[in-house]
Amino acid sequence: MPRMRKKSDLPEKTCPVCNRPFTWRKKWERDWENVRFCSDACRRKGKAEPRSTAA
Ligand SMILES: [Zn+2]
């Protein structure tokens, strides 16, 4: 079996806005547990959802 170098070793999450899986990125290494969205665009959309009264 060939040893292919896969990215599947990296953790994945599913973006709740676009419902697509996204993979760990270096820039998130310190903040991965807080990352919920695949991109800034989705983050804006996600935050735009009124969850509770404005802070
Ligand atoms: Zn997304």
mmCIF file of the protein (N, C-alpha, C, O) and its ligand, coordinates in Angstrom:
data_MODEL
# 
_entry.id   MODEL 
# 
loop_
_entity.id 
_entity.type 
_entity.pdbx_number_of_molecules 
1 polymer     1 
2 non-polymer 1 
# 
_entity_poly.entity_id                      1 
_entity_poly.type                           'polypeptide(L)' 
_entity_poly.nstd_linkage                   no 
_entity_poly.nstd_monomer                   no 
_entity_poly.pdbx_seq_one_letter_code       MPRMRKKSDLPEKTCPVCNRPFTWRKKWERDWENVRFCSDACRRKGKAEPRSTAA 
_entity_poly.pdbx_seq_one_letter_code_can   MPRMRKKSDLPEKTCPVCNRPFTWRKKWERDWENVRFCSDACRRKGKAEPRSTAA 
_entity_poly.pdbx_strand_id                 A 
# 
loop_
_entity_poly_seq.entity_id 
_entity_poly_seq.num 
_entity_poly_seq.mon_id 
_entity_poly_seq.hetero 
1 1  MET n 
1 2  PRO n 
1 3  ARG n 
1 4  MET n 
1 5  ARG n 
1 6  LYS n 
1 7  LYS n 
1 8  SER n 
1 9  ASP n 
1 10 LEU n 
1 11 PRO n 
1 12 GLU n 
1 13 LYS n 
1 14 THR n 
1 15 CYS n 
1 16 PRO n 
1 17 VAL n 
1 18 CYS n 
1 19 ASN n 
1 20 ARG n 
1 21 PRO n 
1 22 PHE n 
1 23 THR n 
1 24 TRP n 
1 25 ARG n 
1 26 LYS n 
1 27 LYS n 
1 28 TRP n 
1 29 GLU n 
1 30 ARG n 
1 31 ASP n 
1 32 TRP n 
1 33 GLU n 
1 34 ASN n 
1 35 VAL n 
1 36 ARG n 
1 37 PHE n 
1 38 CYS n 
1 39 SER n 
1 40 ASP n 
1 41 ALA n 
1 42 CYS n 
1 43 ARG n 
1 44 ARG n 
1 45 LYS n 
1 46 GLY n 
1 47 LYS n 
1 48 ALA n 
1 49 GLU n 
1 50 PRO n 
1 51 ARG n 
1 52 SER n 
1 53 THR n 
1 54 ALA n 
1 55 ALA n 
# 
loop_
_struct_asym.id 
_struct_asym.entity_id 
A 1 
B 2 
# 
loop_
_chem_comp.id 
_chem_comp.type 
_chem_comp.mon_nstd_flag 
ALA 'L-peptide linking' y 
ARG 'L-peptide linking' y 
ASN 'L-peptide linking' y 
ASP 'L-peptide linking' y 
CYS 'L-peptide linking' y 
GLU 'L-peptide linking' y 
GLY 'peptide linking'   y 
LEU 'L-peptide linking' y 
LYS 'L-peptide linking' y 
MET 'L-peptide linking' y 
PHE 'L-peptide linking' y 
PRO 'L-peptide linking' y 
SER 'L-peptide linking' y 
THR 'L-peptide linking' y 
TRP 'L-peptide linking' y 
VAL 'L-peptide linking' y 
ZN  non-polymer         . 
# 
_pdbx_entity_nonpoly.entity_id   2 
_pdbx_entity_nonpoly.name        ? 
_pdbx_entity_nonpoly.comp_id     ZN 
# 
_pdbx_nonpoly_scheme.asym_id         B 
_pdbx_nonpoly_scheme.entity_id       2 
_pdbx_nonpoly_scheme.mon_id          ZN 
_pdbx_nonpoly_scheme.ndb_seq_num     1 
_pdbx_nonpoly_scheme.pdb_seq_num     101 
_pdbx_nonpoly_scheme.auth_seq_num    101 
_pdbx_nonpoly_scheme.pdb_mon_id      ZN 
_pdbx_nonpoly_scheme.auth_mon_id     ZN 
_pdbx_nonpoly_scheme.pdb_strand_id   A 
_pdbx_nonpoly_scheme.pdb_ins_code    . 
# 
loop_
_atom_site.group_PDB 
_atom_site.id 
_atom_site.type_symbol 
_atom_site.label_atom_id 
_atom_site.label_alt_id 
_atom_site.label_comp_id 
_atom_site.label_asym_id 
_atom_site.label_entity_id 
_atom_site.label_seq_id 
_atom_site.pdbx_PDB_ins_code 
_atom_site.Cartn_x 
_atom_site.Cartn_y 
_atom_site.Cartn_z 
_atom_site.occupancy 
_atom_site.B_iso_or_equiv 
_atom_site.pdbx_formal_charge 
_atom_site.auth_seq_id 
_atom_site.auth_comp_id 
_atom_site.auth_asym_id 
_atom_site.auth_atom_id 
_atom_site.pdbx_PDB_model_num 
ATOM   1   N  N  . MET A 1 1  ? 0.836   -1.206 0.000  1.00 0.00 ? 1   MET A N  1 
ATOM   2   C  CA . MET A 1 1  ? 0.000   0.000  0.000  1.00 0.00 ? 1   MET A CA 1 
ATOM   3   C  C  . MET A 1 1  ? 0.865   1.248  0.000  1.00 0.00 ? 1   MET A C  1 
ATOM   4   O  O  . MET A 1 1  ? 1.768   1.393  0.824  1.00 0.00 ? 1   MET A O  1 
ATOM   5   N  N  . PRO A 1 2  ? 0.590   2.110  -0.896 1.00 0.00 ? 2   PRO A N  1 
ATOM   6   C  CA . PRO A 1 2  ? 1.370   3.359  -0.932 1.00 0.00 ? 2   PRO A CA 1 
ATOM   7   C  C  . PRO A 1 2  ? 1.003   4.259  0.230  1.00 0.00 ? 2   PRO A C  1 
ATOM   8   O  O  . PRO A 1 2  ? -0.156  4.380  0.625  1.00 0.00 ? 2   PRO A O  1 
ATOM   9   N  N  . ARG A 1 3  ? 2.000   4.857  0.738  1.00 0.00 ? 3   ARG A N  1 
ATOM   10  C  CA . ARG A 1 3  ? 1.741   5.772  1.842  1.00 0.00 ? 3   ARG A CA 1 
ATOM   11  C  C  . ARG A 1 3  ? 1.473   7.155  1.289  1.00 0.00 ? 3   ARG A C  1 
ATOM   12  O  O  . ARG A 1 3  ? 2.393   7.894  0.937  1.00 0.00 ? 3   ARG A O  1 
ATOM   13  N  N  . MET A 1 4  ? 0.233   7.480  1.221  1.00 0.00 ? 4   MET A N  1 
ATOM   14  C  CA . MET A 1 4  ? -0.084  8.810  0.719  1.00 0.00 ? 4   MET A CA 1 
ATOM   15  C  C  . MET A 1 4  ? -0.199  9.782  1.870  1.00 0.00 ? 4   MET A C  1 
ATOM   16  O  O  . MET A 1 4  ? -0.745  9.491  2.935  1.00 0.00 ? 4   MET A O  1 
ATOM   17  N  N  . ARG A 1 5  ? 0.321   10.899 1.609  1.00 0.00 ? 5   ARG A N  1 
ATOM   18  C  CA . ARG A 1 5  ? 0.239   11.915 2.647  1.00 0.00 ? 5   ARG A CA 1 
ATOM   19  C  C  . ARG A 1 5  ? -1.109  12.616 2.560  1.00 0.00 ? 5   ARG A C  1 
ATOM   20  O  O  . ARG A 1 5  ? -1.385  13.393 1.646  1.00 0.00 ? 5   ARG A O  1 
ATOM   21  N  N  . LYS A 1 6  ? -1.895  12.321 3.507  1.00 0.00 ? 6   LYS A N  1 
ATOM   22  C  CA . LYS A 1 6  ? -3.236  12.901 3.477  1.00 0.00 ? 6   LYS A CA 1 
ATOM   23  C  C  . LYS A 1 6  ? -3.383  13.987 4.517  1.00 0.00 ? 6   LYS A C  1 
ATOM   24  O  O  . LYS A 1 6  ? -2.666  14.039 5.516  1.00 0.00 ? 6   LYS A O  1 
ATOM   25  N  N  . LYS A 1 7  ? -4.333  14.844 4.243  1.00 0.00 ? 7   LYS A N  1 
ATOM   26  C  CA . LYS A 1 7  ? -4.613  15.888 5.218  1.00 0.00 ? 7   LYS A CA 1 
ATOM   27  C  C  . LYS A 1 7  ? -5.583  15.399 6.281  1.00 0.00 ? 7   LYS A C  1 
ATOM   28  O  O  . LYS A 1 7  ? -5.949  16.132 7.200  1.00 0.00 ? 7   LYS A O  1 
ATOM   29  N  N  . SER A 1 8  ? -5.986  14.157 6.135  1.00 0.00 ? 8   SER A N  1 
ATOM   30  C  CA . SER A 1 8  ? -7.032  13.663 7.016  1.00 0.00 ? 8   SER A CA 1 
ATOM   31  C  C  . SER A 1 8  ? -6.564  13.528 8.461  1.00 0.00 ? 8   SER A C  1 
ATOM   32  O  O  . SER A 1 8  ? -7.364  13.252 9.355  1.00 0.00 ? 8   SER A O  1 
ATOM   33  N  N  . ASP A 1 9  ? -5.295  13.720 8.680  1.00 0.00 ? 9   ASP A N  1 
ATOM   34  C  CA . ASP A 1 9  ? -4.827  13.719 10.057 1.00 0.00 ? 9   ASP A CA 1 
ATOM   35  C  C  . ASP A 1 9  ? -5.277  14.968 10.800 1.00 0.00 ? 9   ASP A C  1 
ATOM   36  O  O  . ASP A 1 9  ? -5.340  15.000 12.029 1.00 0.00 ? 9   ASP A O  1 
ATOM   37  N  N  . LEU A 1 10 ? -5.580  15.967 10.037 1.00 0.00 ? 10  LEU A N  1 
ATOM   38  C  CA . LEU A 1 10 ? -5.972  17.218 10.664 1.00 0.00 ? 10  LEU A CA 1 
ATOM   39  C  C  . LEU A 1 10 ? -7.429  17.163 11.105 1.00 0.00 ? 10  LEU A C  1 
ATOM   40  O  O  . LEU A 1 10 ? -8.252  16.509 10.465 1.00 0.00 ? 10  LEU A O  1 
ATOM   41  N  N  . PRO A 1 11 ? -7.740  17.835 12.173 1.00 0.00 ? 11  PRO A N  1 
ATOM   42  C  CA . PRO A 1 11 ? -9.123  17.851 12.638 1.00 0.00 ? 11  PRO A CA 1 
ATOM   43  C  C  . PRO A 1 11 ? -10.022 18.604 11.674 1.00 0.00 ? 11  PRO A C  1 
ATOM   44  O  O  . PRO A 1 11 ? -9.586  19.477 10.923 1.00 0.00 ? 11  PRO A O  1 
ATOM   45  N  N  . GLU A 1 12 ? -11.271 18.240 11.724 1.00 0.00 ? 12  GLU A N  1 
ATOM   46  C  CA . GLU A 1 12 ? -12.241 18.894 10.853 1.00 0.00 ? 12  GLU A CA 1 
ATOM   47  C  C  . GLU A 1 12 ? -13.437 19.357 11.648 1.00 0.00 ? 12  GLU A C  1 
ATOM   48  O  O  . GLU A 1 12 ? -13.764 18.806 12.699 1.00 0.00 ? 12  GLU A O  1 
ATOM   49  N  N  . LYS A 1 13 ? -14.071 20.366 11.133 1.00 0.00 ? 13  LYS A N  1 
ATOM   50  C  CA . LYS A 1 13 ? -15.349 20.807 11.687 1.00 0.00 ? 13  LYS A CA 1 
ATOM   51  C  C  . LYS A 1 13 ? -16.285 21.086 10.529 1.00 0.00 ? 13  LYS A C  1 
ATOM   52  O  O  . LYS A 1 13 ? -15.864 21.223 9.380  1.00 0.00 ? 13  LYS A O  1 
ATOM   53  N  N  . THR A 1 14 ? -17.548 21.165 10.855 1.00 0.00 ? 14  THR A N  1 
ATOM   54  C  CA . THR A 1 14 ? -18.515 21.522 9.830  1.00 0.00 ? 14  THR A CA 1 
ATOM   55  C  C  . THR A 1 14 ? -19.021 22.931 10.090 1.00 0.00 ? 14  THR A C  1 
ATOM   56  O  O  . THR A 1 14 ? -19.459 23.270 11.189 1.00 0.00 ? 14  THR A O  1 
ATOM   57  N  N  . CYS A 1 15 ? -18.946 23.717 9.069  1.00 0.00 ? 15  CYS A N  1 
ATOM   58  C  CA . CYS A 1 15 ? -19.405 25.090 9.188  1.00 0.00 ? 15  CYS A CA 1 
ATOM   59  C  C  . CYS A 1 15 ? -20.931 25.111 9.283  1.00 0.00 ? 15  CYS A C  1 
ATOM   60  O  O  . CYS A 1 15 ? -21.603 24.565 8.408  1.00 0.00 ? 15  CYS A O  1 
ATOM   61  N  N  . PRO A 1 16 ? -21.483 25.720 10.307 1.00 0.00 ? 16  PRO A N  1 
ATOM   62  C  CA . PRO A 1 16 ? -22.936 25.721 10.481 1.00 0.00 ? 16  PRO A CA 1 
ATOM   63  C  C  . PRO A 1 16 ? -23.646 26.645 9.500  1.00 0.00 ? 16  PRO A C  1 
ATOM   64  O  O  . PRO A 1 16 ? -24.868 26.585 9.364  1.00 0.00 ? 16  PRO A O  1 
ATOM   65  N  N  . VAL A 1 17 ? -22.901 27.484 8.828  1.00 0.00 ? 17  VAL A N  1 
ATOM   66  C  CA . VAL A 1 17 ? -23.515 28.403 7.882  1.00 0.00 ? 17  VAL A CA 1 
ATOM   67  C  C  . VAL A 1 17 ? -23.644 27.767 6.505  1.00 0.00 ? 17  VAL A C  1 
ATOM   68  O  O  . VAL A 1 17 ? -24.732 27.743 5.930  1.00 0.00 ? 17  VAL A O  1 
ATOM   69  N  N  . CYS A 1 18 ? -22.553 27.260 5.982  1.00 0.00 ? 18  CYS A N  1 
ATOM   70  C  CA . CYS A 1 18 ? -22.585 26.679 4.640  1.00 0.00 ? 18  CYS A CA 1 
ATOM   71  C  C  . CYS A 1 18 ? -22.649 25.153 4.684  1.00 0.00 ? 18  CYS A C  1 
ATOM   72  O  O  . CYS A 1 18 ? -22.749 24.499 3.645  1.00 0.00 ? 18  CYS A O  1 
ATOM   73  N  N  . ASN A 1 19 ? -22.590 24.594 5.886  1.00 0.00 ? 19  ASN A N  1 
ATOM   74  C  CA . ASN A 1 19 ? -22.691 23.147 6.051  1.00 0.00 ? 19  ASN A CA 1 
ATOM   75  C  C  . ASN A 1 19 ? -21.607 22.370 5.320  1.00 0.00 ? 19  ASN A C  1 
ATOM   76  O  O  . ASN A 1 19 ? -21.823 21.235 4.895  1.00 0.00 ? 19  ASN A O  1 
ATOM   77  N  N  . ARG A 1 20 ? -20.476 22.968 5.181  1.00 0.00 ? 20  ARG A N  1 
ATOM   78  C  CA . ARG A 1 20 ? -19.365 22.272 4.556  1.00 0.00 ? 20  ARG A CA 1 
ATOM   79  C  C  . ARG A 1 20 ? -18.279 22.012 5.587  1.00 0.00 ? 20  ARG A C  1 
ATOM   80  O  O  . ARG A 1 20 ? -18.035 22.825 6.479  1.00 0.00 ? 20  ARG A O  1 
ATOM   81  N  N  . PRO A 1 21 ? -17.645 20.878 5.446  1.00 0.00 ? 21  PRO A N  1 
ATOM   82  C  CA . PRO A 1 21 ? -16.538 20.598 6.354  1.00 0.00 ? 21  PRO A CA 1 
ATOM   83  C  C  . PRO A 1 21 ? -15.332 21.454 6.007  1.00 0.00 ? 21  PRO A C  1 
ATOM   84  O  O  . PRO A 1 21 ? -15.035 21.697 4.837  1.00 0.00 ? 21  PRO A O  1 
ATOM   85  N  N  . PHE A 1 22 ? -14.659 21.894 7.024  1.00 0.00 ? 22  PHE A N  1 
ATOM   86  C  CA . PHE A 1 22 ? -13.415 22.618 6.784  1.00 0.00 ? 22  PHE A CA 1 
ATOM   87  C  C  . PHE A 1 22 ? -12.349 22.063 7.710  1.00 0.00 ? 22  PHE A C  1 
ATOM   88  O  O  . PHE A 1 22 ? -12.630 21.515 8.776  1.00 0.00 ? 22  PHE A O  1 
ATOM   89  N  N  . THR A 1 23 ? -11.153 22.222 7.273  1.00 0.00 ? 23  THR A N  1 
ATOM   90  C  CA . THR A 1 23 ? -10.035 21.565 7.935  1.00 0.00 ? 23  THR A CA 1 
ATOM   91  C  C  . THR A 1 23 ? -9.213  22.570 8.725  1.00 0.00 ? 23  THR A C  1 
ATOM   92  O  O  . THR A 1 23 ? -9.114  23.754 8.403  1.00 0.00 ? 23  THR A O  1 
ATOM   93  N  N  . TRP A 1 24 ? -8.649  22.030 9.750  1.00 0.00 ? 24  TRP A N  1 
ATOM   94  C  CA . TRP A 1 24 ? -7.746  22.816 10.600 1.00 0.00 ? 24  TRP A CA 1 
ATOM   95  C  C  . TRP A 1 24 ? -6.733  23.590 9.767  1.00 0.00 ? 24  TRP A C  1 
ATOM   96  O  O  . TRP A 1 24 ? -6.165  23.083 8.800  1.00 0.00 ? 24  TRP A O  1 
ATOM   97  N  N  . ARG A 1 25 ? -6.535  24.807 10.171 1.00 0.00 ? 25  ARG A N  1 
ATOM   98  C  CA . ARG A 1 25 ? -5.503  25.598 9.497  1.00 0.00 ? 25  ARG A CA 1 
ATOM   99  C  C  . ARG A 1 25 ? -4.512  26.134 10.517 1.00 0.00 ? 25  ARG A C  1 
ATOM   100 O  O  . ARG A 1 25 ? -4.807  26.331 11.696 1.00 0.00 ? 25  ARG A O  1 
ATOM   101 N  N  . LYS A 1 26 ? -3.349  26.350 9.998  1.00 0.00 ? 26  LYS A N  1 
ATOM   102 C  CA . LYS A 1 26 ? -2.268  26.817 10.863 1.00 0.00 ? 26  LYS A CA 1 
ATOM   103 C  C  . LYS A 1 26 ? -2.652  28.075 11.642 1.00 0.00 ? 26  LYS A C  1 
ATOM   104 O  O  . LYS A 1 26 ? -2.334  28.232 12.821 1.00 0.00 ? 26  LYS A O  1 
ATOM   105 N  N  . LYS A 1 27 ? -3.335  28.947 10.942 1.00 0.00 ? 27  LYS A N  1 
ATOM   106 C  CA . LYS A 1 27 ? -3.671  30.220 11.587 1.00 0.00 ? 27  LYS A CA 1 
ATOM   107 C  C  . LYS A 1 27 ? -4.655  30.042 12.729 1.00 0.00 ? 27  LYS A C  1 
ATOM   108 O  O  . LYS A 1 27 ? -4.860  30.953 13.532 1.00 0.00 ? 27  LYS A O  1 
ATOM   109 N  N  . TRP A 1 28 ? -5.268  28.852 12.800 1.00 0.00 ? 28  TRP A N  1 
ATOM   110 C  CA . TRP A 1 28 ? -6.241  28.598 13.860 1.00 0.00 ? 28  TRP A CA 1 
ATOM   111 C  C  . TRP A 1 28 ? -5.649  27.774 14.984 1.00 0.00 ? 28  TRP A C  1 
ATOM   112 O  O  . TRP A 1 28 ? -6.358  27.395 15.916 1.00 0.00 ? 28  TRP A O  1 
ATOM   113 N  N  . GLU A 1 29 ? -4.383  27.498 14.912 1.00 0.00 ? 29  GLU A N  1 
ATOM   114 C  CA . GLU A 1 29 ? -3.827  26.515 15.847 1.00 0.00 ? 29  GLU A CA 1 
ATOM   115 C  C  . GLU A 1 29 ? -4.019  26.916 17.313 1.00 0.00 ? 29  GLU A C  1 
ATOM   116 O  O  . GLU A 1 29 ? -4.129  26.056 18.187 1.00 0.00 ? 29  GLU A O  1 
ATOM   117 N  N  . ARG A 1 30 ? -4.056  28.189 17.569 1.00 0.00 ? 30  ARG A N  1 
ATOM   118 C  CA . ARG A 1 30 ? -4.239  28.641 18.949 1.00 0.00 ? 30  ARG A CA 1 
ATOM   119 C  C  . ARG A 1 30 ? -5.700  28.832 19.311 1.00 0.00 ? 30  ARG A C  1 
ATOM   120 O  O  . ARG A 1 30 ? -6.059  28.995 20.477 1.00 0.00 ? 30  ARG A O  1 
ATOM   121 N  N  . ASP A 1 31 ? -6.532  28.808 18.279 1.00 0.00 ? 31  ASP A N  1 
ATOM   122 C  CA . ASP A 1 31 ? -7.916  29.188 18.512 1.00 0.00 ? 31  ASP A CA 1 
ATOM   123 C  C  . ASP A 1 31 ? -8.905  28.178 17.956 1.00 0.00 ? 31  ASP A C  1 
ATOM   124 O  O  . ASP A 1 31 ? -10.090 28.466 17.787 1.00 0.00 ? 31  ASP A O  1 
ATOM   125 N  N  . TRP A 1 32 ? -8.395  26.997 17.678 1.00 0.00 ? 32  TRP A N  1 
ATOM   126 C  CA . TRP A 1 32 ? -9.217  26.014 16.969 1.00 0.00 ? 32  TRP A CA 1 
ATOM   127 C  C  . TRP A 1 32 ? -10.512 25.700 17.707 1.00 0.00 ? 32  TRP A C  1 
ATOM   128 O  O  . TRP A 1 32 ? -11.560 25.539 17.081 1.00 0.00 ? 32  TRP A O  1 
ATOM   129 N  N  . GLU A 1 33 ? -10.448 25.615 18.994 1.00 0.00 ? 33  GLU A N  1 
ATOM   130 C  CA . GLU A 1 33 ? -11.666 25.223 19.708 1.00 0.00 ? 33  GLU A CA 1 
ATOM   131 C  C  . GLU A 1 33 ? -12.743 26.301 19.628 1.00 0.00 ? 33  GLU A C  1 
ATOM   132 O  O  . GLU A 1 33 ? -13.922 26.036 19.859 1.00 0.00 ? 33  GLU A O  1 
ATOM   133 N  N  . ASN A 1 34 ? -12.326 27.503 19.303 1.00 0.00 ? 34  ASN A N  1 
ATOM   134 C  CA . ASN A 1 34 ? -13.304 28.574 19.177 1.00 0.00 ? 34  ASN A CA 1 
ATOM   135 C  C  . ASN A 1 34 ? -13.745 28.810 17.737 1.00 0.00 ? 34  ASN A C  1 
ATOM   136 O  O  . ASN A 1 34 ? -14.685 29.560 17.476 1.00 0.00 ? 34  ASN A O  1 
ATOM   137 N  N  . VAL A 1 35 ? -13.059 28.164 16.819 1.00 0.00 ? 35  VAL A N  1 
ATOM   138 C  CA . VAL A 1 35 ? -13.404 28.356 15.416 1.00 0.00 ? 35  VAL A CA 1 
ATOM   139 C  C  . VAL A 1 35 ? -14.674 27.582 15.096 1.00 0.00 ? 35  VAL A C  1 
ATOM   140 O  O  . VAL A 1 35 ? -14.773 26.387 15.377 1.00 0.00 ? 35  VAL A O  1 
ATOM   141 N  N  . ARG A 1 36 ? -15.613 28.252 14.523 1.00 0.00 ? 36  ARG A N  1 
ATOM   142 C  CA . ARG A 1 36 ? -16.871 27.596 14.179 1.00 0.00 ? 36  ARG A CA 1 
ATOM   143 C  C  . ARG A 1 36 ? -17.208 27.735 12.708 1.00 0.00 ? 36  ARG A C  1 
ATOM   144 O  O  . ARG A 1 36 ? -18.002 26.958 12.178 1.00 0.00 ? 36  ARG A O  1 
ATOM   145 N  N  . PHE A 1 37 ? -16.621 28.705 12.050 1.00 0.00 ? 37  PHE A N  1 
ATOM   146 C  CA . PHE A 1 37 ? -17.002 28.983 10.675 1.00 0.00 ? 37  PHE A CA 1 
ATOM   147 C  C  . PHE A 1 37 ? -15.800 28.840 9.764  1.00 0.00 ? 37  PHE A C  1 
ATOM   148 O  O  . PHE A 1 37 ? -14.657 29.046 10.172 1.00 0.00 ? 37  PHE A O  1 
ATOM   149 N  N  . CYS A 1 38 ? -16.084 28.482 8.515  1.00 0.00 ? 38  CYS A N  1 
ATOM   150 C  CA . CYS A 1 38 ? -15.003 28.168 7.593  1.00 0.00 ? 38  CYS A CA 1 
ATOM   151 C  C  . CYS A 1 38 ? -14.325 29.425 7.080  1.00 0.00 ? 38  CYS A C  1 
ATOM   152 O  O  . CYS A 1 38 ? -13.189 29.372 6.610  1.00 0.00 ? 38  CYS A O  1 
ATOM   153 N  N  . SER A 1 39 ? -15.002 30.531 7.166  1.00 0.00 ? 39  SER A N  1 
ATOM   154 C  CA . SER A 1 39 ? -14.448 31.747 6.577  1.00 0.00 ? 39  SER A CA 1 
ATOM   155 C  C  . SER A 1 39 ? -15.006 32.976 7.274  1.00 0.00 ? 39  SER A C  1 
ATOM   156 O  O  . SER A 1 39 ? -15.946 32.892 8.064  1.00 0.00 ? 39  SER A O  1 
ATOM   157 N  N  . ASP A 1 40 ? -14.417 34.102 6.969  1.00 0.00 ? 40  ASP A N  1 
ATOM   158 C  CA . ASP A 1 40 ? -14.918 35.337 7.551  1.00 0.00 ? 40  ASP A CA 1 
ATOM   159 C  C  . ASP A 1 40 ? -16.341 35.627 7.094  1.00 0.00 ? 40  ASP A C  1 
ATOM   160 O  O  . ASP A 1 40 ? -17.167 36.132 7.854  1.00 0.00 ? 40  ASP A O  1 
ATOM   161 N  N  . ALA A 1 41 ? -16.608 35.295 5.837  1.00 0.00 ? 41  ALA A N  1 
ATOM   162 C  CA . ALA A 1 41 ? -17.941 35.542 5.305  1.00 0.00 ? 41  ALA A CA 1 
ATOM   163 C  C  . ALA A 1 41 ? -18.982 34.745 6.090  1.00 0.00 ? 41  ALA A C  1 
ATOM   164 O  O  . ALA A 1 41 ? -20.036 35.266 6.452  1.00 0.00 ? 41  ALA A O  1 
ATOM   165 N  N  . CYS A 1 42 ? -18.668 33.477 6.344  1.00 0.00 ? 42  CYS A N  1 
ATOM   166 C  CA . CYS A 1 42 ? -19.603 32.653 7.098  1.00 0.00 ? 42  CYS A CA 1 
ATOM   167 C  C  . CYS A 1 42 ? -19.676 33.104 8.549  1.00 0.00 ? 42  CYS A C  1 
ATOM   168 O  O  . CYS A 1 42 ? -20.733 33.038 9.177  1.00 0.00 ? 42  CYS A O  1 
ATOM   169 N  N  . ARG A 1 43 ? -18.586 33.547 9.056  1.00 0.00 ? 43  ARG A N  1 
ATOM   170 C  CA . ARG A 1 43 ? -18.607 34.007 10.438 1.00 0.00 ? 43  ARG A CA 1 
ATOM   171 C  C  . ARG A 1 43 ? -19.534 35.213 10.588 1.00 0.00 ? 43  ARG A C  1 
ATOM   172 O  O  . ARG A 1 43 ? -20.276 35.337 11.563 1.00 0.00 ? 43  ARG A O  1 
ATOM   173 N  N  . ARG A 1 44 ? -19.468 36.081 9.605  1.00 0.00 ? 44  ARG A N  1 
ATOM   174 C  CA . ARG A 1 44 ? -20.349 37.235 9.651  1.00 0.00 ? 44  ARG A CA 1 
ATOM   175 C  C  . ARG A 1 44 ? -21.800 36.801 9.580  1.00 0.00 ? 44  ARG A C  1 
ATOM   176 O  O  . ARG A 1 44 ? -22.646 37.292 10.326 1.00 0.00 ? 44  ARG A O  1 
ATOM   177 N  N  . LYS A 1 45 ? -22.076 35.876 8.676  1.00 0.00 ? 45  LYS A N  1 
ATOM   178 C  CA . LYS A 1 45 ? -23.437 35.377 8.562  1.00 0.00 ? 45  LYS A CA 1 
ATOM   179 C  C  . LYS A 1 45 ? -23.878 34.706 9.849  1.00 0.00 ? 45  LYS A C  1 
ATOM   180 O  O  . LYS A 1 45 ? -24.992 34.912 10.332 1.00 0.00 ? 45  LYS A O  1 
ATOM   181 N  N  . GLY A 1 46 ? -22.994 33.911 10.385 1.00 0.00 ? 46  GLY A N  1 
ATOM   182 C  CA . GLY A 1 46 ? -23.335 33.195 11.601 1.00 0.00 ? 46  GLY A CA 1 
ATOM   183 C  C  . GLY A 1 46 ? -23.604 34.127 12.752 1.00 0.00 ? 46  GLY A C  1 
ATOM   184 O  O  . GLY A 1 46 ? -24.513 33.919 13.555 1.00 0.00 ? 46  GLY A O  1 
ATOM   185 N  N  . LYS A 1 47 ? -22.797 35.154 12.813 1.00 0.00 ? 47  LYS A N  1 
ATOM   186 C  CA . LYS A 1 47 ? -22.980 36.108 13.907 1.00 0.00 ? 47  LYS A CA 1 
ATOM   187 C  C  . LYS A 1 47 ? -24.176 37.000 13.676 1.00 0.00 ? 47  LYS A C  1 
ATOM   188 O  O  . LYS A 1 47 ? -24.737 37.572 14.611 1.00 0.00 ? 47  LYS A O  1 
ATOM   189 N  N  . ALA A 1 48 ? -24.560 37.111 12.414 1.00 0.00 ? 48  ALA A N  1 
ATOM   190 C  CA . ALA A 1 48 ? -25.702 37.962 12.095 1.00 0.00 ? 48  ALA A CA 1 
ATOM   191 C  C  . ALA A 1 48 ? -26.987 37.358 12.648 1.00 0.00 ? 48  ALA A C  1 
ATOM   192 O  O  . ALA A 1 48 ? -27.967 38.066 12.877 1.00 0.00 ? 48  ALA A O  1 
ATOM   193 N  N  . GLU A 1 49 ? -26.974 36.057 12.857 1.00 0.00 ? 49  GLU A N  1 
ATOM   194 C  CA . GLU A 1 49 ? -28.167 35.425 13.418 1.00 0.00 ? 49  GLU A CA 1 
ATOM   195 C  C  . GLU A 1 49 ? -28.393 35.901 14.837 1.00 0.00 ? 49  GLU A C  1 
ATOM   196 O  O  . GLU A 1 49 ? -27.514 35.795 15.692 1.00 0.00 ? 49  GLU A O  1 
ATOM   197 N  N  . PRO A 1 50 ? -29.544 36.409 15.069 1.00 0.00 ? 50  PRO A N  1 
ATOM   198 C  CA . PRO A 1 50 ? -29.844 36.880 16.421 1.00 0.00 ? 50  PRO A CA 1 
ATOM   199 C  C  . PRO A 1 50 ? -30.021 35.714 17.386 1.00 0.00 ? 50  PRO A C  1 
ATOM   200 O  O  . PRO A 1 50 ? -31.015 34.989 17.340 1.00 0.00 ? 50  PRO A O  1 
ATOM   201 N  N  . ARG A 1 51 ? -29.079 35.561 18.219 1.00 0.00 ? 51  ARG A N  1 
ATOM   202 C  CA . ARG A 1 51 ? -29.137 34.447 19.184 1.00 0.00 ? 51  ARG A CA 1 
ATOM   203 C  C  . ARG A 1 51 ? -29.815 34.906 20.461 1.00 0.00 ? 51  ARG A C  1 
ATOM   204 O  O  . ARG A 1 51 ? -30.664 34.215 21.024 1.00 0.00 ? 51  ARG A O  1 
ATOM   205 N  N  . SER A 1 52 ? -29.431 36.057 20.890 1.00 0.00 ? 52  SER A N  1 
ATOM   206 C  CA . SER A 1 52 ? -30.023 36.606 22.101 1.00 0.00 ? 52  SER A CA 1 
ATOM   207 C  C  . SER A 1 52 ? -30.072 38.121 21.941 1.00 0.00 ? 52  SER A C  1 
ATOM   208 O  O  . SER A 1 52 ? -29.743 38.642 20.876 1.00 0.00 ? 52  SER A O  1 
ATOM   209 N  N  . THR A 1 53 ? -30.457 38.788 22.929 1.00 0.00 ? 53  THR A N  1 
ATOM   210 C  CA . THR A 1 53 ? -30.506 40.238 22.845 1.00 0.00 ? 53  THR A CA 1 
ATOM   211 C  C  . THR A 1 53 ? -29.113 40.796 22.613 1.00 0.00 ? 53  THR A C  1 
ATOM   212 O  O  . THR A 1 53 ? -28.121 40.239 23.082 1.00 0.00 ? 53  THR A O  1 
ATOM   213 N  N  . ALA A 1 54 ? -29.054 41.858 21.914 1.00 0.00 ? 54  ALA A N  1 
ATOM   214 C  CA . ALA A 1 54 ? -27.770 42.455 21.567 1.00 0.00 ? 54  ALA A CA 1 
ATOM   215 C  C  . ALA A 1 54 ? -26.960 42.735 22.812 1.00 0.00 ? 54  ALA A C  1 
ATOM   216 O  O  . ALA A 1 54 ? -27.468 43.208 23.829 1.00 0.00 ? 54  ALA A O  1 
ATOM   217 N  N  . ALA A 1 55 ? -25.705 42.431 22.698 1.00 0.00 ? 55  ALA A N  1 
ATOM   218 C  CA . ALA A 1 55 ? -24.845 42.619 23.877 1.00 0.00 ? 55  ALA A CA 1 
ATOM   219 C  C  . ALA A 1 55 ? -24.500 44.092 24.033 1.00 0.00 ? 55  ALA A C  1 
ATOM   220 O  O  . ALA A 1 55 ? -23.785 44.463 24.964 1.00 0.00 ? 55  ALA A O  1 
HETATM 221 ZN ZN . ZN  B 2 .  ? -18.909 28.251 5.849  1.00 0.00 2 101 ZN  A ZN 1 
# 
